[in-house]
Each structure stands twice: as C-alpha cells, then as structure tokens.
Amino acid sequence: MPEPYRVLFIDDEPMIRLTLSAYLEDSGYCVFEAADGVEGIELFSRHRPDIVLTDLRMPRMDGLGVISAIRELNQATPIIVITGTGNDLAQKDSILRGACKCLLKPFNDLSILEDAVARALRG
Amino acid sequence: MPHTREPARKFLDESELKRYTAIILAAWTALVGGLLAADYRNEQHTAQELARVEVRAAYNKDLVYRRWAAGHGGLYVPVTRNTPPSPYLANVAERDISTPNGRKLTLVNPAYMTRQVHELGWDQYGYRGHITSLKALRPENAPDRWEAAALKAFEQGKEEVSGVELIDGKPHMRLMLPMFTEERCLKCHAHQGYKVGNIRGGISASASMEPFIAAANHNLIYSFAGFGTLWLLGTGGLLAGARGFNRRLAVQRAADDEIRHLKNYLANIIDSMPAVLVGMDTQETVTQWNRQAEATTGIAASEALGRPIAQVLPDFSPWIEALRTEVAQHRPASREKVFIDKQGERLYFDLMLYPLVANCVQGAVLRIEDVTERSRIQGMMVQTEKMMSVGGLAAGMAHEINNPLGIITQAAQNIERRVSPDLAANREAAAESGISLADLQVYFEKRKIPEFIASIREASARASRIITNILRFSRSADSVLKPASLAGVLEQSLELAANDYDLRKRFDFRNIEVVRDFATDMPDVPMVEIEIEQVALNLLKNAAQAINAVPGESAPRIVLRLTREEHHAVLTVEDNGPGMEEAIRRRVFEPFFTTKEPGIGTGLGLSVSYMIVTQNHNGLMEVESAPGNGARFIIRLPLEQENDHA
C-alpha cells in the first residue's frame, strides 16, 4: 500500500479541525493539525508534509505569514488557503505569496476539499 | 371673507371719457355756433330791413314828386339834347310849346321826369330807380325778370315785393311797389286800356346792400369775438374738467385694479396650495374653501360655504374637535399622521388648526395635508434602514453563524460517511469494537438515523444558503462591474436552473418551454456577472415554481427577452403562470415577504435580486402581473456606469 499523503492543516477552530481532518483521514490522508501559524511552521519543519491547508485569520501568525514562512523553507509544497472571508484582497495576496488555491469554508460538501487536495498533489 | 369671484367693476375708460367729452364739446360748439349763426342772420335781417327802409323812403320820395308832377299834369322843360320831346306823348295836345322869346319847351310827364331823376340819382349815389310796366310804352321801361315777376305778384294782390338781388354781381336790396292808375294818369295812358284802380306798373328801386352789409359785418366781427371768447372759455373749462375727471378716474381705476390683483393673487395662493385649506368662523361655519378642498371632498365651494364644518368634513370631525379645544388658547394645534381607512386603503393626513390672530378677526383655518405617499415612503425608508442595519448586523452575524453552521454540515457529512461499510477505516474500527457494521446499519435504518442525518445536512445547507444571501446583501462595495454579455449570463442561468438541486427535486425545469427573444444588437453591459446570474436564476426559479404550483391549461412557458433602450439594457422574464394579485405584486420585493409555505423558500431571493439590480448596478427592477395573466419581471441595467466602485 502506498504511503498516505501527509496533510498539514492549520486552523484556530477546533471543530473545523475535527470535521475536516476526520473527512480527510477517511479519504486516506494522514493529517497533522496545528492551532496557529507558529505551531504550523514548527510542524512543517518537523514533518515535511506533502500539502499544507491553512486558514487566514489566526492569532499569533496569520495565514499570509504562514505562506511566506513556508515558502522561505520550501518552494514546491502546494499550499491551499481555506478561509471563511470572501475578501478578494486577502485571497489575491495569498496567491501572490505562493498559495495555489483559495477555498471557502465551511464546506457544504467536503468532497470539494478532497477534490482540491487530490488535484494539488497531482500537480 | 367668502371665497367668491366678483366681476370687474365697470369704470369709464379713457376712450369712453374722450368720447363723452367730444360729444359735449360738439354740443357746446353747436350751441355757440348756433348763437353766432342766429346773430349773423339777425344782422343780415337788420341790414336788409334797413336797406328796405331806405329804399322805401327813396321810393316814397319818388312817388311824392311824381304826384306833384302828375298833379300839375306834367311839366314843361326846355328841350335839350338829353331832354328831347317824348315820342310817347306824340298824341298829347300841346306837347311842345314855345316861350314868347322863342325858347322851345316840351312836356315832361311824371314818368319821363322820374326816369331822368333816376338817371341822375344813379349817377349821384348809386340809387337805382326804375319805372316799369308790363305794358311799357317805352322799351327801356320794360321790366327785367325780377320786376316782371313782382308785377305779376302785384296783380295777384301782393302789396310789396322786396329782396336782395345781385346787380352787376353786387348785392342790392330791390324793392318794388305797384303803381295804381289814377285820374291824371289817363291823360297819357288811357289809350292802353287802363281804368282807374288798375295796376299800371310799378316803380322798382334798389340800393346797394354794401354799406349795410359792411355795417353788419363790422358788428359781426365783434359778435364773433364775443362768441369766440365764450366758446373758448367754455371749451377750456370743459377740457380742464374732463382732464381732472380722467385723472380722478385713473386713480380710481388703478386702485380698483390693484384690489382686483391682490384678490386674485390671494385666491391664487390659497387655491394653488396642494393641501386642503378651510377657513371657519367662531361658529365653526365654513368661510373659506379652497380648490384642493373641492377636489378632496367633491363638494364645491358654493355649497360648502356657510355649512358647519362637521357636515362637510365628516371624516375629520373628531380630530377637529380635539384641535379646537387646543386652539382656544390662541396657538396652533396639529395632529400628524392621522389615518382614515377609505375603500380598503389606509390614508394618512397631517392636520393643523390655527387661529386667526391678526386684525381682530375671529375664526380659524384648518389645513389638511395628504401625507399618505410620504408616510409610505418613510415607512419604506425605515424598513430599508432597518434592513441596512440588519444588513450590517447580518454581515457580522453571518460570519459568526457561518462557522458553526459549516461545522454542522461537515460533521453530518462525516457521520454519514462513517456509518457506511464502504470505508475501510469503518470496517477496521467496527471489527476492533467487536460489532458488525451490517447490524449497525440495520439498527440505524430501523431508527431512521440516515433520515435524520440527511435532514441535518439539508437543513444546514439551506441555512448556509440564507447566510450566503445575507452576506451578499452587505458585500456590495467589493464588486467591480465589468462588461459582459447578458445573453451569455442568461444561458448560464438556464443551465444552472436545469441542474439546480431544488428544482430537480420538485419538477423538471426542462419541461418548461423557454422562448428566447434576444435583440440582435445587444451590447455588453457592465455588471458583476455572478450577481446577475444569481438574479436571473432567482427569477427562473420563481417562474418555474409559480407555474408548477398552479398547473394551467396551456403548456408552461417562460419567455426571456433582451432589448435595448437608449440608456439601458432591458431583460424581461415572463411566465404564463397564475399571476399575482395587486396586494401581493406590490410587496414582492420586500425582504422576508413570501407566499410559499414555510420551509419552502426564504422570501429573500427577490429582495436580494432587487438589491443587486438597484444598489449594486444602479438599475431598475419592476414586476407586472395580474391574476390569470402570469408575471413579467423587467430589469433595466444601465449601459454605462460611473466607475466609483472599488
């Protein structure tokens, strides 16, 4: 059996983390969770995930900061922003900094998330 | 002050005055002229009389001399060249005699004598005398026309003939008296057949009128001067009087004009007022009733004046009473937004009653203003403000709600997934727990767990859509308008409609005939494409639901129309469903207004669409509908937008 892909999921809301991670795990991914950007960077360095999913609005370090930090460490890892705000500016900024996609949460259908992750991993 | 219109007072205008003055002047002139004429005639008459007197005197003198001569039977005078023997006396005995010394003498009869004397007189002082007869013996004694006529008149019995005649072109007084045959005349004239008493002829005398006329004219000059002065004085007085009168009239006229203007102006002000204005006296009887009052109550001013106010404004009388007591303290009193229900409509009015305080006039004025429209608009504005504040609140709340909602949805999805035997992880966990997934499934079915899970998903999904709509409500400033094809947007909406989850569950959108009536010259329209797509989809869904709710006789059909007006692109969505009553049509864009059963639809769709079109796109949206005639939604989007969107 091939190694499951490793997903780093950074979000400050526990219930979001719970439901999203459960779904992804059910889909066959291995999920690491972080509650804020600082923890997230730390986990990134330690576990070298295959893909990073991050929220934008978080305490201590927000999503944009996370993206910049990760890009300094690694250029290739796909980063997907999962945000509750439809703010065009923030989304555009994320892409500029290096994220490859922005998704709106919460999801009416989590298969959309799964789809996006799979596609990003395929490159 | 009763509200009547008086006819303009009849005043002498200037031309009438001029006419009257001219008439009086003419009469005055005629009078003076008449007097002058009479005077002239008098003078002429006097002149003639004087002339007549003179001529008569001369004549009488003549006659006396003749009688003397006739009494002597004639006179013997020396024969000269100028005094030859008269051939007419040829048969008179002893016509010619000689003196003892041999001097020739001839008989001169009275006629001959008179003739010679007349000749002398003519030479001397222009006095003319002429002895004449219709049977004159001597041809030179024949009468002229005037004398002949006079002689004939004598034979008719006239005793004297006189008149002014022109002799040599100059006026003369001619007078003629008859000569009767006397005894002594027969000596020479018997042979002509005269008898004593017959008219033998006449002596006409004439004298120049000139001295008399000159004297008369002389007098006339003085008369003329006198009358002229009189006339001038009279005329002067008349004109001065007329001018003074005119001036007084002009002042009067101006004052009257001003009064009339003021009256009309006041009446105009009062009538032009778009509110009901009713004046009343202390007995609450109507004294003033303006045009708006007539229009509102249907009672004409002529009927309303003098009636008690409770009679002519029955709807308002309870408030008028209340106002009355307040007004007794000499201050205005008012009531705002008083309402009466008339013919199923609620109408709002502002009432104001104010006492008349100036010039010791008693009474009051009632003003009634129809504020129904204003109240409605205010009501709408308050609603809108509520909506906007709700919108503001909603944006914040929506975010707050969105998260837990999302979690509900996601968790439910996870539950659904994790009770299925399809997932390997489930099977592993079940095995580890020592239970059979299949048994679990059966148990769940028995207890309807899957249905509950499904309803959680469905309900939270619906709640999420509402939240999304509300968020759209408040997120207007973020969108940028870009030109896009309306036809393209409509096609996308149609596809979404055909695939929409909701619609598919109830009926197939594809069963509805969609007619596209797109103008060929439709330009691209600046818009937020997904928003207009949303609006079109909303309209399509509403149309489909309406058609489906009340199946009609004809095949269900939606017509999509795109046309172009000068400044707008017009999108029309028309259905042949049951249509709407006016009471519903009017409120269809109100937020949370819905005719659907609870649980179906949120009542937000059309209000959001309305906001998108009007707020985000500066467009217009309206709906036409009548029961049995379907509905037609018309959206107008400006072809040009000012770029003040962020």
Interface residues (C-beta under 8 A of the other chain):
Chain A: E13 M15 I16 L18 T19 L20 A22 Y23 E25 D26 G84 T85 G86 N87 D88 K105 P106 F107 N108 D109 L110
Chain B: H399 N402 N403 P404 L405 G406 I407 T409 Q410 A411 Q413 N414 R417 R418 L423 A425 A461 S464 L471 R475 D478
